[in-house]
Amino acid sequence: MDPLTVADWTVSPAADESRWFVVEEASAAAGVRRGITVFAERLGFAGERLGQVQLAATEAATNLAKHAVRGEMLVRVVRNGSTAALEIACVDHGPGIADVSRSRLGGYSTTGTLGLGLGSIERLADRSGLHSLPGVGTTLYARFRQPADGPPAAPAPADPPFAGVTRPIAGETECGDAYAALATRDGAVYAMLCDGLGHGPLAARAAQEAVDVMRETALPARPAEILERIHRRLRPTRGGAVAVALIVPERRRVRYAGVGNISGWIVHPDRRTGMISVPGIAGSHARVREQVYDLPPGAAVVLHSDGLTDRWDPAARPGLFDREPLLIAATLLRDAGSRHDDRSVLAVTSPGRG
């Protein structure tokens, strides 16, 4: 693998570039519109394109308020190396959409569905996706690429095969969980998730140190080597639970090293295989071990903190693990993120799905 630089990494957004909204009343749409405008203007959106972003966010929030149960919306800036994008992700707990294809038609709306506005959101966004199960809920995302300065010099790069979602515990603005991921030129993916001990700024500092180690490490490197560096770097901090994975679809394998209560899974459409994290705390006491696992074609790799329960079942979410990684991460955060804690999910997909 060719050497890669700091600029190639995707990391969890900073606290001032990510915001969750509860959307249960019609008035919440105005707050969402104001929030996304701040982020959009920061990325250089203006004029007609800014208006399109505002319209899509308003439509999404209005849908949640009108039709959904316990609707929530994430608005954030995602920086993939030297590029950036604005993203919205909507989740709810029902009623779900029985006919997803029909719901995307312009003007279609039926009481009890989220049909209204879905078609327009998809047309306005550079990329979007939807997963819905009747009686369970819907997850929707839309991505808007940062406007280019002048005419584009080359086609927009493909979306990376990974996405993460974080959410701070109620009452905190900084999340003590953080992730970093990178796709190499030969299709391998490095993925790291850190859960800093406790909550708030001190936990966030520990997690950020782990992210910084990932960005500073000369690649290629084995997960155990990277985790050892993180362990040493976290000694002046609270420490945390950390997992590092190297996913190599070409060789159909995953190298994994974890310390503490980060959960690592290789996920098939109807089942999952757990990866072993050893007891300990990175930065305090840890005996790092690396394991190698088979990666079947099309399988996804999921890392999540203990803000999510382990009791989730891929078979109960048909079609989800054939979808985009942001849909996977956001849906799992909604369904399994029931604990009063910082929460994070990092999902990595591989070729051969669907």
Secondary structure as the mmCIF struct_conf table of DSSP 4:
data_model
#
loop_
_struct_conf.conf_type_id
_struct_conf.id
_struct_conf.beg_label_comp_id
_struct_conf.beg_label_asym_id
_struct_conf.beg_label_seq_id
_struct_conf.end_label_comp_id
_struct_conf.end_label_asym_id
_struct_conf.end_label_seq_id
HELX_RH_3T_P HELX_RH_3T_P1 VAL A 6 ASP A 8
STRN STRN1 THR A 10 VAL A 11
HELX_LH_PP_P HELX_LH_PP_P1 SER A 12 ALA A 14
HELX_RH_3T_P HELX_RH_3T_P2 ALA A 15 GLU A 17
STRN STRN2 SER A 18 VAL A 22
BEND BEND1 GLU A 25 GLU A 25
TURN_TY1_P TURN_TY1_P1 ALA A 26 SER A 27
HELX_RH_AL_P HELX_RH_AL_P1 ALA A 28 ARG A 42
TURN_TY1_P TURN_TY1_P2 LEU A 43 GLY A 44
HELX_RH_AL_P HELX_RH_AL_P2 GLY A 47 HIS A 67
BEND BEND2 VAL A 69 ARG A 70
STRN STRN3 GLU A 72 ASN A 80
TURN_TY1_P TURN_TY1_P3 GLY A 81 SER A 82
STRN STRN4 THR A 83 VAL A 91
BEND BEND3 GLY A 94 GLY A 94
BEND BEND4 ALA A 98 ALA A 98
HELX_RH_AL_P HELX_RH_AL_P3 VAL A 100 SER A 103
TURN_TY1_P TURN_TY1_P4 ARG A 104 ARG A 104
BEND BEND5 LEU A 105 LEU A 105
TURN_TY1_P TURN_TY1_P5 GLY A 106 GLY A 107
TURN_TY1_P TURN_TY1_P6 THR A 111 GLY A 112
BEND BEND6 THR A 113 THR A 113
TURN_TY1_P TURN_TY1_P7 LEU A 116 GLY A 117
HELX_RH_AL_P HELX_RH_AL_P4 LEU A 118 LEU A 124
BEND BEND7 ALA A 125 ASP A 126
STRN STRN5 ARG A 127 LEU A 133
TURN_TY1_P TURN_TY1_P8 PRO A 134 VAL A 136
STRN STRN6 GLY A 137 ARG A 145
HELX_LH_PP_P HELX_LH_PP_P2 GLN A 146 ALA A 148
BEND BEND8 ASP A 149 PRO A 151
BEND BEND9 ALA A 153 ALA A 154
HELX_LH_PP_P HELX_LH_PP_P3 PRO A 155 PRO A 160
BEND BEND10 PRO A 161 PRO A 161
STRN STRN7 PHE A 162 ARG A 167
HELX_LH_PP_P HELX_LH_PP_P4 PRO A 168 ILE A 169
TURN_TY1_P TURN_TY1_P9 ALA A 170 GLY A 171
BEND BEND11 THR A 173 GLU A 174
BEND BEND12 GLY A 176 GLY A 176
STRN STRN8 ASP A 177 ALA A 183
TURN_TY1_P TURN_TY1_P10 ARG A 185 ASP A 186
BEND BEND13 GLY A 187 GLY A 187
STRN STRN9 VAL A 189 GLY A 196
BEND BEND14 LEU A 197 HIS A 199
HELX_RH_AL_P HELX_RH_AL_P5 GLY A 200 GLU A 216
BEND BEND15 THR A 217 THR A 217
BEND BEND16 LEU A 219 PRO A 220
HELX_RH_AL_P HELX_RH_AL_P6 PRO A 223 ARG A 233
TURN_TY1_P TURN_TY1_P11 LEU A 234 PRO A 236
BEND BEND17 THR A 237 THR A 237
STRN STRN10 GLY A 240 VAL A 248
HELX_RH_3T_P HELX_RH_3T_P3 PRO A 249 ARG A 251
TURN_TY1_P TURN_TY1_P12 ARG A 252 ARG A 252
STRN STRN11 ARG A 253 VAL A 259
BEND BEND18 GLY A 260 ASN A 261
STRN STRN12 SER A 263 VAL A 267
BEND BEND19 PRO A 269 ASP A 270
STRN STRN13 ARG A 272 MET A 275
STRN STRN14 VAL A 278 VAL A 278
BEND BEND20 PRO A 279 GLY A 280
STRN STRN15 ILE A 281 ALA A 282
TURN_TY1_P TURN_TY1_P13 GLY A 283 SER A 284
STRN STRN16 HIS A 285 HIS A 285
STRN STRN17 GLN A 291 ASP A 294
TURN_TY1_P TURN_TY1_P14 PRO A 297 GLY A 298
STRN STRN18 ALA A 300 HIS A 304
TURN_TY1_P TURN_TY1_P15 ASP A 306 GLY A 307
BEND BEND21 LEU A 308 LEU A 308
BEND BEND22 ASP A 310 ASP A 310
HELX_RH_3T_P HELX_RH_3T_P4 PRO A 314 ALA A 316
BEND BEND23 ARG A 317 ARG A 317
TURN_TY1_P TURN_TY1_P16 PRO A 318 GLY A 319
HELX_RH_3T_P HELX_RH_3T_P5 LEU A 320 ASP A 322
BEND BEND24 ARG A 323 ARG A 323
HELX_RH_AL_P HELX_RH_AL_P7 PRO A 325 ALA A 336
BEND BEND25 ARG A 339 ASP A 341
STRN STRN19 ARG A 343 VAL A 348
BEND BEND26 PRO A 351 GLY A 352
#
